[in-house]
Amino acid sequence: MNRQLNFFFKNAADVHIDCIPEWEKTRFKEWDDAGAAHIRIISENLDVFKEVPAERMSRFQKALRTKLKDHYEKTRSHQLRWCLLAVPSFAWATQVFPDLEQEEAIQTLWQLILRGARADGINPIIDWTNHDRVLASRKKYLNDSQFESLHFTNSQGTDLIVGLPNNHIYIGGGVKDSEGITFFPNIPTEEIFTAPHKNKVSGKLVATKPLIYEGSVINDFYLIFEDGRITNYHASIGQKALQRLIETDEGSHYLGEIALVSNHSPLAQTDTLFYNTLFDENTACHIGIGNASPSNLQGGSNRSVTELEEAGSIVPSY
């Protein structure tokens, strides 16, 4: 699939990059109306898009988000069930373990994926039930506490105050769809997260791990926030990719998510850089810029765009 996308991004006419056909919207609507559960399987390959103009990828993603606006809104608010998971490939495994032969590298990565997904025990179902129970207790404590802000620091220079909106909600682990059916959006999943107040984030955030964005590695980077907005940023590696990420639109200059992750999780204990956002974000506390999930505010899924904005949330700008 990635090779097909690579060919498409390099050779498609501009009209096909910027305009998604109506049938894409129609089929997603039909699936969503039927209550379909969406499973997306990924496998990292940092080289597959290295010859693709980044601006064409960004334009296509923006057009896709616009065309599938309703589907993505249902996804963010957990009205439908979905799950993102990963399987190893030779390209990914040798990126993570460059000193190992291909077969050994892919077997080693498989072992870490199964460990991180809590699928390597005698009874994974019980392990997931217990894991979800622990996450639920942490969410309850934080939701009952309703802290006004969080203060983040690290040895790299992070000193960041993240203000939280009134009636914010931490979610993570198992969530319920609109019919009350429990599902796990990500496997693995170690985080509990909430939405910060759009205008109450100030200070400096210095990343401790690389970020993979549209096939590019962004490393040794920092973000400066003033009154919620990113006012300055720099990356020693991947500055242009970081610029594309932040300059996507006005909303991408703000935080949409703040996630807390235990450093005792199976993934964190591997002390491995996975070069994959799904796995690396589940090894440490992290942020997400751009759109916030309405589910992170009490009654958020039933609030209008104006009400969400007044509460300090970041809503999509298509």
N, C-alpha and C positions, 0 to 999 in steps of 0.2 A: 504493500500500500504506500509506504513512504517513497519508494522509487517511482511509483505512478504519480504521486504528488510532485516529486522533484521534476519529472518531465513536464507536468502541467504548469508549474510555476515558471519554468524556463521558456516554455513555448506557446502558452495560451495567449490569445488576443486579449487586449486590455478589457474589452467588453465582458469577457468571461472571468476576468480577475475581479472586476468591480461589481458585477451583477450576478447574483445567485438566482437560478431559475425558480419559477413559482412552484414547480413540482416538489422541490426540496421542502418548502414550507408545508405543502399539502400532505406529504407523507409523514412528516413529524407530527402534524396535527392529528392525522388519523391514528397514529400509534399512541399519542398521548390521550386522545379521547377514548381509546380502547383500554387504557390503563396499562400500557406496556411498561415493562421494566427494562431499562437501558444498561447494558454492560459494555464498557469500553476497555479493551485490552491493548496495552502499549508495550513497546520495547525500545530502549534508547539507542540512537545511532547519531553521534554528533557530526559525522561527516556527510550524511546523506543530503543535507541542504546547503553545503558549504559554497556551492557555485550558484546558488539561487539569490537573486537580488532581494535583499531583506524587505525593501519597500513594497515589493509585489506580494510577499507573504503577509505583511501588515495590512495592505489594502484588502486582500482576500478575507482575512480574519474579520476585519471590520464589516465587510459586506455580509459575511455569514452571520455575525452577531445581529445585524440589522434585520436580515430576512427571517431569522429564527428567534426573534425577540420574545415571542410568547413562550416558546419552548424553554429558553434559558431562564425566563422569569419563574416558570414552574419548577425548574431544576433548583434554582437558588432558594426558593421557598419550600423545597421538599414536598411539593404537591404530588410529585411522581417519584418512583423508585429508580435509582441508578447506582452504579458501582464502577469505580476506576481501579484497575489492577494491572500488574505487569508480569511479563515473562522475560527471561534472559535471551539474549542473542549473542553470537560470537563477537560482534562489533562492540556491544555494550560490555560484555564480560572482560574482554581484553583491555578496555578503557579503564575499568575498575581495578583489574589485576594485571598490569602490563608485564610483570615479571614471570607470569605463568603461561604455560602452553595453552592453546585454545580449549582443549577438552577439559583440562584441569580448571581453567578459569571459569568456564560455564558451569561446571559442577559446583565449584565454590560459590558462585553467585546464586545458583539454585538453592543451596543450603541456607544462605543468608536471607533470601527472599522468603523461603518457607519459615525460617525462624522469625523474621519480622512480621509475617502474616499469621503467626501463632498457629501454624499448620504442621508443625513437626513433632507434636506430642502424641500421646496415646489416644486422647479424645479431644480433638480441636474444638468441637462444639461446646464442651464444658469449659475449655480454656477461654473461648470467646465470650461465653456467658459471664464468667468470673471477671474477665477484662472489662466488659461493659459495665458490670456492677461497680468496679473501682472508679471508672470514669464518671458514673452517675453520682457517686458520693462526692467527688471533687466538684462537679457541676453544682450540686445542691449547696455545698458550702459557699461557693463563690456567688451563686445567685441569691442566696439568703443574705450574704454580706453586703451586696450592692456597693462595692468600693467606688469612690469617686474617681480614682485614677490609679494607674500602675506606673511604677518607676523602674526602668530597665537600665542596668549598667553591665559592662564587661571589661576585660583587661585590654581590649583593642581600642577603647575610647568611647564606647556607647554611653550616653547619658541622656535618656529620653523619658519624658513624662507623657503618658498617654491618658487623656481624660476620657471618661466613659459616660454615655448618655444615661438619663434616668430610665429605670425599668429595662436595662439591658439584660440579655439572657446569654449564658454560656451554653453552647451545644457542642456535640461531638460524640464519637462512638455511634451507637445505634440511635436513629431518629425515626419518626413516624411520618408516613405519607398522609395524604388527605383522607384516606380510608382507614387510618389507624394501624396500618401494617408497618412493622419495624423493619428497617433495612440499614445496612452500613454503606455509606456513600463511597468510602475508600477502603481498600485492603492493601497494605496495612493502614491502621489508623491509631495514633497515639495522642492526638491533640484534642484539647477542648478550646473553643475559640468564641470570641464575641466581636461585636462591632464597636470601634472607638467612636467618640464624638468627632465629627468631621473637623470642627474648628478648634479642638482642644488638644492638639499634639504639638509638642515643642521640644527641640533639642537635636541631638546628633545620634544617628544610628550607624554603627560600623559593623559590617557583616563579618562573620567568622568562617563562613563557608561560601564556595562559589554558587552562583545561580545560573541555571540553564534556561535560556529564553530563545525560542524559535531556532534551536540548534546552535546557538552561540553561548560561549562560556563568559559569564561576567564575574570577575574576581577582584579581590582587594578593593572593595568599593564602600562608599558611605553616602548617606542621605542626610540633609539638613532640613528640619521642619520648623516653620514659624506660623503660629496660629492655625495649625493643621495642614498647611500647604508645604509641599516640597519646594524649597527656594534655591537649593543648591545640591549638586551631586557630582560624584566623580568615581570612575573605575580605572584602575591601572591596566586591567585587561577587560576588553569588551565595552569601552565607553560609548561607542555608537549604538550598540545593542541596548545599553542602559538608557540612552537618550530616546530611542524608539519606544521603549517600554513606558517611560515617564511622560513623554510628549504625545502619547496616543490621543489624548483629549484632556479637557480640564479635570475630569473626574479622576484620571490616573495620577494626578498630583497630590492625591489625598489617600489616607489609609482607609481601607474597607474592612480589614480583619486584623485582629491580634490574637495569636495562638500560643497557648501554654503547653509545653511538652516535658514530661519527666525525663531526667537524664538516666533513669534506671530502666528504661524500656529496652526490649530486646534489640531494637535497631540501634539505639544510642550506645548500647554495650558493645556492639561490633566495632565501634571506632573506625568506621569505614566511610569514605566519601564515595557515594553512589553515582554522582554525575546525573542524577535524575531527581526532579523536584518532588515527586510523590514520595520517594524514600528519604531524601535528605531533609525535607521539611518535617518528617516524623522522627528526626533524631535530636531536634533542638527547638527552643522557642523561636517563633518567626512572625513576620508580618505579611500582609497582602495588600497591595495598593489597588485602588479602583472600587468597583461596585461592592456594596455591603449586602449581606443576606438579610431580607426582611425578617427571617426567623430569629435574628439576634435581638429583636425588640419585642416586648410583650404585645401581642396582637398585631405584629408587624405585617403579617401576610394579608391582613384585612384593611390595612391603612392605605390611603391614597398617596400618590407621589408627593404631594404638598405636605401631608402629615409626616411622612418619613423624613423629608428635608427639614421640617421644623423641629423634629426630634434630634437632628444632628447626624442623620444617616446619609450615606452616599448612594444615590440611585443611578441606574444606567443612563448614559447619554449616548444615543445612537446617531 
